[in-house]
Amino acid sequence: MSSDVMDKNEITEGIIWKQLLIFFFPIVVGTLFQQLYNTVDAVIVGRFVGKAALASVGGSAAVLTYQVVMFFTSLANGAAVIISQFYGAKNTGRLHTALHTAAAFSVIASILISIAGYIATPVLLAIMKTPSDIMSDSIAYLRIYFLGIIATLIYNMGSGIMRAVGDSKRPLYYLIVCCILNIILDIVLVVFFKLGIAGAAIATIISQAVSAILVIRALMTSYDMIRLSPKDIRIDLPLLISELRIGLPGGIQSCMYGLTNIIIQTSINQFGTDTAAAWAAFGKVDLIFWAVSGAFGISITTFSGQNYGAGKLERVYKSIRVCLAMSLTLCGSILVGLLVLAHPLLSLFTSDETVIDIGTYMMINIVPSYAIFIFVEIFTGALRGIGDVMIPTLITLGGVCLVRLPWILIVTPIHKELFTILVSYPIAWAATALLLIPYYFYRKKQLNRRWNLSQ
């Protein structure tokens, strides 16, 4: 998309399955490359530094950085939804204001997160009962990461805005370039200069800084209908409130997920370094599923938002049906592949057979239940696109707060086994899906009634 020619918007007018695929593939490939940043770190330090270093990069530190990024990304989704609706309605004035409000917010929030994260790192790792033999490396990795997190957050906000107006290709191109740079820097800093954990962190933040610069440049020069102007970057309070109204529930949801993941990581750490390393490797292997599932979620949010803004309700519903069928087919195939290839995939991260065996056990016992989450992802994304975030968030939080957290806090201490921790995921997802799916059909009926009255 070199310019925003508004005579025909393929998302609101083109063939749905074809446009979903065109929009989806750059997102999923981009997400995989983005995840490859930390995955490459884990592979290189696991192979060239050792399993303790793998646990440092992929254990407690990875959980904390992931949750921070996911919280901010949820907030950015609020801006993306508002922008996609203004774009679908062809409201250039509000689109301009929403863009610059999102830009101002991303800079302010990322600076605050960077400072807070740097200061709180040792305390957070201690709370998570990070094994003593990996504590110093984990602190070093996290602190360097937080110092450069402004680039990560600006990239996420900027790429979300680009996808909201239908451009999912540029974020992909930038990530490919920066991922290659990250691999090169990892090899140079970790393998040749022997900088260990610090080298992996430095390589990551330099690469992410490059991706942020490329996104900013694109927003300033590559679009007609949206154009970032530094002098116009300021917060419009009513619009910021609208963006946060949509984004903040998702941020709270990600925080609750983060809390349970931190508690789970704490429980995992108590099994020792081998289990922590296996959990870290498993967390990298299954990223392909989360990348694909998440890309479908982003796609349906954009399709729902733009078509809802354009007043095409039936097209919203059809997009949801098509996207769900595509996600079930592709994600289901990935789950089968993960189960079949569990051992060789885990072997990429470590040659320690004990770690590989524990990781394989984890995959066999939890991966099949990922199919449940496909429904949660698609229906949540679709509802978010039309601006309905509060009830879906409450439903999701119910699955976390009323099911997963009590299970971890009550059942896990009684049955101190790895399986007890793993089974908390499918139980929570099933509870969420059982409430979310009926709610979607209730909202569909409600929208139909209101739409008919307004026509």
C-alpha positions as CSV (number, residue, x, y, z in Angstrom):
1,M,0.0,0.0,0.0
2,S,1.9,3.0,-1.2
3,S,-1.0,5.4,-0.7
4,D,-4.4,5.5,0.8
5,V,-6.6,5.5,-2.3
6,M,-10.1,5.5,-0.8
7,D,-12.2,4.8,-3.9
8,K,-12.1,1.1,-3.0
9,N,-11.3,-0.5,0.3
10,E,-10.7,-4.2,-0.2
11,I,-11.4,-5.0,3.5
12,T,-14.9,-3.6,3.2
13,E,-15.5,-4.5,-0.4
14,G,-13.3,-7.4,-1.6
15,I,-13.6,-11.2,-1.4
16,I,-13.5,-11.9,2.3
17,W,-11.4,-15.2,2.4
18,K,-9.0,-13.8,-0.1
19,Q,-8.5,-10.5,1.7
20,L,-8.2,-12.2,5.1
21,L,-5.4,-14.3,3.7
22,I,-3.7,-11.3,2.1
23,F,-4.0,-9.4,5.4
24,F,-3.2,-12.4,7.6
25,F,0.0,-13.7,6.1
26,P,2.1,-10.6,6.6
27,I,0.9,-10.4,10.2
28,V,1.7,-14.0,11.1
29,V,5.1,-14.0,9.4
30,G,5.8,-10.6,11.1
31,T,4.8,-12.0,14.5
32,L,7.0,-15.0,14.0
33,F,9.9,-12.8,13.1
34,Q,9.2,-10.6,16.1
35,Q,9.1,-13.7,18.4
36,L,12.3,-14.8,16.7
37,Y,14.2,-12.0,18.5
38,N,14.0,-13.8,21.8
39,T,14.0,-17.3,20.3
40,V,17.3,-16.6,18.7
41,D,18.6,-15.3,22.0
42,A,17.5,-18.6,23.6
43,V,18.9,-20.8,21.0
44,I,22.3,-19.1,20.9
45,V,22.8,-18.8,24.7
46,G,21.4,-22.3,25.3
47,R,23.8,-23.8,22.9
48,F,26.9,-21.6,23.5
49,V,26.5,-20.5,27.1
50,G,24.5,-23.4,28.7
51,K,21.2,-24.4,30.1
52,A,21.4,-22.0,33.1
53,A,21.7,-19.2,30.5
54,L,18.7,-20.6,28.6
55,A,16.7,-20.6,31.8
56,S,17.8,-16.9,32.4
57,V,16.7,-15.7,29.0
58,G,13.6,-17.9,28.6
59,G,12.4,-18.3,32.2
60,S,11.4,-15.5,34.6
61,A,12.9,-12.8,32.5
62,A,10.9,-13.9,29.4
63,V,7.6,-14.0,31.4
64,L,8.1,-10.5,32.7
65,T,9.1,-8.9,29.4
66,Y,6.3,-10.7,27.6
67,Q,3.7,-9.5,30.0
68,V,4.9,-5.9,29.8
69,V,4.8,-5.9,26.0
70,M,1.4,-7.6,26.0
71,F,0.0,-5.1,28.4
72,F,1.1,-2.2,26.2
73,T,0.1,-4.0,23.0
74,S,-3.4,-4.3,24.5
75,L,-3.5,-0.6,25.1
76,A,-2.3,0.0,21.5
77,N,-5.1,-2.2,20.2
78,G,-7.5,0.4,21.6
79,A,-6.0,3.0,19.4
80,A,-5.9,0.6,16.4
81,V,-9.7,-0.1,16.8
82,I,-10.6,3.6,16.9
83,I,-8.3,4.3,13.9
84,S,-9.8,1.4,11.9
85,Q,-13.3,2.6,12.5
86,F,-12.4,6.2,11.5
87,Y,-10.6,4.8,8.5
88,G,-13.6,2.7,7.5
89,A,-15.9,5.7,7.9
90,K,-13.4,7.9,5.9
91,N,-13.2,10.5,8.7
92,T,-9.8,12.0,8.0
93,G,-9.9,14.7,10.7
94,R,-10.5,12.3,13.6
95,L,-8.1,9.8,12.1
96,H,-5.3,12.5,12.2
97,T,-6.1,13.3,15.9
98,A,-6.3,9.7,16.9
99,L,-2.9,8.9,15.3
100,H,-1.1,11.7,17.1
101,T,-2.8,11.0,20.4
102,A,-1.6,7.3,20.1
103,A,1.9,8.5,19.3
104,A,2.1,10.8,22.3
105,F,0.7,8.1,24.6
106,S,3.2,5.5,23.4
107,V,6.2,7.7,24.1
108,I,5.1,8.7,27.6
109,A,4.0,5.2,28.6
110,S,7.2,3.5,27.4
111,I,9.5,5.9,29.3
112,L,7.5,5.2,32.5
113,I,7.6,1.5,31.9
114,S,11.4,1.6,31.2
115,I,12.1,3.4,34.5
116,A,9.8,1.2,36.6
117,G,11.0,-2.0,35.1
118,Y,14.7,-1.2,35.6
119,I,14.2,-0.4,39.3
120,A,11.8,-3.3,40.0
121,T,13.8,-6.1,38.3
122,P,15.6,-7.6,41.3
123,V,12.5,-7.6,43.4
124,L,10.3,-9.1,40.7
125,L,12.8,-11.9,40.1
126,A,13.1,-12.6,43.8
127,I,9.3,-12.8,44.2
128,M,9.2,-15.3,41.4
129,K,11.8,-17.5,43.3
130,T,14.2,-17.4,40.4
131,P,16.9,-20.1,41.0
132,S,20.0,-18.6,42.6
133,D,22.3,-19.9,39.9
134,I,20.5,-17.8,37.2
135,M,19.6,-14.8,39.3
136,S,22.5,-12.5,38.3
137,D,22.2,-13.3,34.6
138,S,18.4,-12.8,34.7
139,I,18.8,-9.3,36.3
140,A,21.4,-8.3,33.7
141,Y,19.2,-9.4,30.8
142,L,16.1,-7.8,32.1
143,R,17.7,-4.4,33.0
144,I,19.3,-4.0,29.6
145,Y,16.0,-5.0,28.0
146,F,14.0,-2.4,30.0
147,L,16.5,0.3,29.0
148,G,15.7,-0.3,25.4
149,I,12.0,-1.2,25.7
150,I,10.9,2.2,24.3
151,A,11.8,1.0,20.9
152,T,9.7,-2.2,21.3
153,L,6.7,-0.3,22.5
154,I,6.9,2.4,19.8
155,Y,7.2,-0.3,17.1
156,N,4.1,-2.2,18.5
157,M,2.0,0.9,18.5
158,G,3.1,2.0,15.1
159,S,2.7,-1.3,13.4
160,G,-0.7,-1.7,15.0
161,I,-1.8,1.6,13.5
162,M,-0.4,0.5,10.1
163,R,-2.4,-2.7,10.2
164,A,-5.5,-0.8,11.3
165,V,-5.6,0.9,8.0
166,G,-5.0,-2.3,6.1
167,D,-1.2,-2.3,5.7
168,S,0.2,-5.5,7.1
169,K,3.1,-5.8,4.7
170,R,5.4,-3.0,5.9
171,P,5.6,-4.2,9.5
172,L,6.6,-7.6,8.1
173,Y,9.4,-6.2,5.9
174,Y,10.8,-4.2,8.7
175,L,10.8,-7.2,11.1
176,I,12.5,-9.4,8.5
177,V,15.3,-6.9,8.2
178,C,15.7,-6.4,12.0
179,C,15.4,-10.1,12.8
180,I,18.4,-10.8,10.4
181,L,20.2,-8.0,12.2
182,N,19.4,-9.5,15.5
183,I,20.8,-12.9,14.5
184,I,24.0,-11.3,13.2
185,L,24.4,-9.3,16.4
186,D,23.7,-12.3,18.6
187,I,26.4,-14.3,16.9
188,V,28.9,-11.5,17.0
189,L,28.2,-10.4,20.7
190,V,27.6,-13.8,22.3
191,V,29.7,-16.3,20.2
192,F,32.7,-14.1,19.2
193,F,32.8,-11.4,21.9
194,K,31.7,-13.8,24.7
195,L,29.3,-11.2,26.2
196,G,26.9,-13.9,27.2
197,I,23.4,-12.8,28.5
198,A,24.3,-9.1,28.1
199,G,25.2,-9.6,24.5
200,A,21.9,-11.3,23.7
201,A,20.0,-8.4,25.4
202,I,22.0,-5.7,23.6
203,A,21.5,-7.4,20.2
204,T,17.7,-7.5,20.8
205,I,17.3,-3.8,21.8
206,I,19.5,-2.6,18.9
207,S,17.4,-4.6,16.4
208,Q,14.2,-3.4,17.9
209,A,15.4,0.2,17.7
210,V,15.9,-0.2,14.0
211,S,12.4,-1.6,13.6
212,A,11.0,1.4,15.5
213,I,12.8,3.9,13.4
214,L,11.5,2.2,10.2
215,V,7.9,2.3,11.4
216,I,8.1,5.9,12.4
217,R,9.6,6.8,9.0
218,A,6.7,5.0,7.3
219,L,4.1,6.8,9.3
220,M,5.7,10.1,8.4
221,T,6.1,9.5,4.7
222,S,4.2,6.6,3.2
223,Y,0.5,7.3,3.6
224,D,-1.8,10.0,2.3
225,M,-4.8,9.6,4.7
226,I,-2.6,9.2,7.8
227,R,0.6,11.1,8.1
228,L,2.6,11.4,11.4
229,S,3.8,14.9,12.0
230,P,6.1,15.4,15.0
231,K,4.8,18.9,15.7
232,D,1.2,17.5,15.9
233,I,2.0,14.9,18.5
234,R,-0.1,15.7,21.5
235,I,-2.8,14.1,23.5
236,D,-6.5,14.7,22.7
237,L,-8.0,13.8,26.1
238,P,-11.5,12.6,24.8
239,L,-9.9,10.5,22.1
240,L,-7.3,9.1,24.5
241,I,-10.2,8.1,26.8
242,S,-11.9,6.4,23.9
243,E,-8.8,4.5,23.0
244,L,-8.2,3.5,26.6
245,R,-11.8,2.5,27.0
246,I,-11.2,-0.2,24.4
247,G,-7.6,-0.9,25.1
248,L,-7.5,-0.9,28.9
249,P,-9.8,-3.9,29.5
250,G,-7.4,-5.9,27.3
251,G,-4.5,-4.5,29.3
252,I,-6.1,-5.6,32.6
253,Q,-6.8,-8.9,31.0
254,S,-3.2,-9.3,30.0
255,C,-2.1,-8.3,33.5
256,M,-4.2,-11.0,35.0
257,Y,-2.8,-13.5,32.5
258,G,0.6,-12.2,33.5
259,L,-0.1,-12.6,37.2
260,T,-1.0,-16.3,36.7
261,N,2.0,-16.8,34.4
262,I,4.3,-15.3,37.1
263,I,2.7,-17.6,39.7
264,I,3.1,-20.6,37.4
265,Q,6.7,-19.6,36.6
266,T,7.3,-19.4,40.3
267,S,6.0,-22.9,40.8
268,I,8.0,-24.1,37.8
269,N,11.2,-22.6,39.2
270,Q,10.8,-24.6,42.4
271,F,11.2,-27.8,40.4
272,G,14.8,-26.7,39.6
273,T,16.9,-25.5,36.7
274,D,16.1,-28.4,34.4
275,T,12.4,-27.9,34.6
276,A,12.8,-24.1,34.3
277,A,15.0,-24.6,31.2
278,A,12.4,-27.1,29.7
279,W,9.6,-24.6,30.3
280,A,11.7,-21.9,28.6
281,A,12.3,-24.1,25.6
282,F,8.7,-25.2,25.4
283,G,7.6,-21.5,25.6
284,K,9.6,-20.9,22.4
285,V,8.5,-23.9,20.6
286,D,4.8,-23.2,20.9
287,L,5.2,-19.6,19.8
288,I,4.3,-20.6,16.3
289,F,0.8,-21.5,17.4
290,W,0.3,-18.3,19.3
291,A,1.7,-16.3,16.4
292,V,-0.8,-17.8,14.0
293,S,-3.7,-17.7,16.4
294,G,-2.9,-14.1,17.3
295,A,-2.6,-13.1,13.7
296,F,-6.1,-14.3,13.0
297,G,-7.3,-12.4,16.1
298,I,-5.7,-9.2,14.8
299,S,-7.1,-9.8,11.3
300,I,-10.7,-10.2,12.5
301,T,-10.4,-7.2,14.7
302,T,-9.4,-5.0,11.7
303,F,-12.1,-6.6,9.5
304,S,-14.8,-6.2,12.1
305,G,-13.7,-2.6,12.9
306,Q,-13.6,-1.4,9.3
307,N,-16.8,-3.1,8.2
308,Y,-18.6,-2.0,11.3
309,G,-17.4,1.6,10.7
310,A,-18.6,1.3,7.1
311,G,-22.1,0.1,8.2
312,K,-21.7,-3.4,6.8
313,L,-23.0,-5.6,9.6
314,E,-23.6,-8.8,7.5
315,R,-20.0,-8.6,6.2
316,V,-18.8,-8.4,9.8
317,Y,-20.6,-11.7,10.6
318,K,-19.3,-13.4,7.4
319,S,-15.8,-12.3,8.1
320,I,-16.0,-13.9,11.6
321,R,-17.2,-17.2,10.2
322,V,-14.6,-17.4,7.5
323,C,-11.8,-16.4,9.9
324,L,-12.8,-19.0,12.5
325,A,-12.8,-21.8,9.8
326,M,-9.4,-20.7,8.6
327,S,-8.0,-20.5,12.1
328,L,-9.3,-24.0,13.1
329,T,-7.8,-25.5,10.0
330,L,-4.3,-23.9,10.1
331,C,-3.9,-23.8,13.9
332,G,-5.1,-27.4,14.2
333,S,-2.5,-28.5,11.7
334,I,0.2,-26.7,13.7
335,L,-0.9,-28.4,16.9
336,V,-0.5,-31.8,15.3
337,G,2.9,-30.8,14.0
338,L,4.1,-29.7,17.5
339,L,3.1,-33.1,19.0
340,V,4.8,-35.1,16.3
341,L,8.0,-33.0,16.2
342,A,8.2,-32.3,20.0
343,H,11.6,-33.9,20.6
344,P,13.5,-32.5,17.6
345,L,12.0,-29.0,18.2
346,L,13.1,-28.9,21.8
347,S,16.6,-30.2,20.7
348,L,17.1,-26.9,18.9
349,F,17.5,-25.2,22.3
350,T,19.5,-27.7,24.3
351,S,21.3,-31.0,24.0
352,D,20.5,-32.0,27.6
353,E,18.2,-35.1,27.4
354,T,16.7,-34.5,30.8
355,V,15.5,-31.0,29.8
356,I,14.2,-32.3,26.4
357,D,12.3,-35.2,28.1
358,I,10.6,-32.7,30.6
359,G,9.8,-30.4,27.7
360,T,8.2,-33.2,25.7
361,Y,6.1,-34.2,28.7
362,M,4.9,-30.6,28.9
363,M,3.9,-30.5,25.2
364,I,2.1,-33.8,25.2
365,N,-0.1,-32.8,28.2
366,I,-1.0,-29.3,27.2
367,V,-0.7,-28.7,23.4
368,P,-4.0,-30.5,22.4
369,S,-6.0,-28.2,24.6
370,Y,-4.8,-25.1,22.6
371,A,-7.7,-25.9,20.2
372,I,-10.1,-24.5,22.8
373,F,-8.3,-21.1,22.7
374,I,-8.9,-20.7,19.0
375,F,-12.6,-19.9,19.7
376,V,-11.6,-17.4,22.5
377,E,-9.2,-15.6,20.2
378,I,-11.5,-15.2,17.2
379,F,-14.7,-14.2,19.1
380,T,-12.8,-11.8,21.4
381,G,-11.1,-10.2,18.4
382,A,-14.4,-9.8,16.6
383,L,-16.1,-8.2,19.5
384,R,-13.2,-5.9,20.1
385,G,-13.4,-4.7,16.5
386,I,-17.0,-3.4,17.0
387,G,-15.9,-1.7,20.2
388,D,-17.3,-4.3,22.7
389,V,-14.5,-5.1,25.1
390,M,-15.9,-4.9,28.6
391,I,-18.0,-8.0,28.9
392,P,-15.5,-10.2,26.9
393,T,-12.8,-9.0,29.2
394,L,-14.9,-9.8,32.3
395,I,-15.6,-13.3,30.9
396,T,-11.9,-13.8,30.2
397,L,-10.9,-12.5,33.6
398,G,-13.5,-14.9,35.1
399,G,-11.6,-17.8,33.6
400,V,-8.4,-16.5,35.0
401,C,-9.5,-15.2,38.4
402,L,-12.2,-17.7,39.2
403,V,-10.7,-20.8,37.7
404,R,-6.9,-20.7,37.0
405,L,-5.8,-18.6,40.0
406,P,-7.7,-20.7,42.6
407,W,-6.4,-23.9,40.9
408,I,-2.8,-22.7,41.1
409,L,-3.0,-21.3,44.6
410,I,-5.1,-24.1,46.1
411,V,-4.7,-27.3,44.2
412,T,-1.1,-27.0,43.1
413,P,0.3,-26.8,46.6
414,I,-1.6,-29.9,47.5
415,H,-0.6,-31.9,44.5
416,K,3.0,-30.8,43.9
417,E,3.3,-32.2,40.4
418,L,4.1,-30.7,37.0
419,F,0.8,-32.1,35.5
420,T,-1.2,-30.1,38.1
421,I,0.3,-26.9,36.8
422,L,-0.2,-27.8,33.2
423,V,-3.9,-28.7,33.5
424,S,-4.7,-25.2,34.8
425,Y,-4.6,-23.9,31.2
426,P,-7.2,-26.0,29.5
427,I,-9.6,-25.7,32.5
428,A,-9.5,-21.9,32.4
429,W,-9.8,-21.8,28.5
430,A,-12.8,-24.1,28.6
431,A,-14.6,-22.1,31.2
432,T,-13.9,-18.9,29.2
433,A,-15.2,-20.4,25.9
434,L,-18.4,-21.7,27.5
435,L,-19.3,-18.2,28.4
436,L,-17.8,-16.2,25.6
437,I,-19.4,-18.1,22.7
438,P,-23.0,-17.7,23.9
439,Y,-22.3,-14.0,24.6
440,Y,-21.2,-13.5,21.0
441,F,-24.5,-14.8,19.7
442,Y,-26.4,-12.7,22.2
443,R,-24.5,-9.6,20.9
444,K,-25.2,-10.6,17.3
445,K,-28.9,-10.8,18.0
446,Q,-28.8,-7.5,19.9
447,L,-27.0,-5.7,17.0
448,N,-29.4,-7.1,14.4
449,R,-32.3,-5.8,16.4
450,R,-30.7,-2.3,16.8
451,W,-29.5,-2.2,13.2
452,N,-33.0,-3.0,11.8
453,L,-34.5,-0.3,13.9
454,S,-32.0,2.3,12.7
455,Q,-32.3,1.5,9.0
